[in-house]
Amino acid sequence: MVNAKELSGNQAAHTSPVGES
């Protein structure tokens, strides 16, 4: 699921702790 945090800029990295859980 795409969160606001991912849309912020972590979407490219796709390595955020609270992104694709």
C-alpha positions in Angstrom: 0.0 0.0 0.0 1.3 3.4 -0.9 1.4 5.8 2.1 1.8 9.6 2.2 5.4 9.0 3.3 6.2 7.1 0.1 4.6 9.8 -2.0 6.8 12.3 -0.2 9.9 10.9 -1.9 10.6 7.5 -0.5 8.6 5.9 -3.3 11.7 5.9 -5.5 13.9 4.3 -2.8 11.1 1.9 -1.6 13.0 1.2 1.5 11.1 3.2 4.1 10.4 1.3 7.4 6.7 2.4 7.3 6.0 2.1 3.6 5.2 -1.4 2.3 4.5 -3.3 5.5 
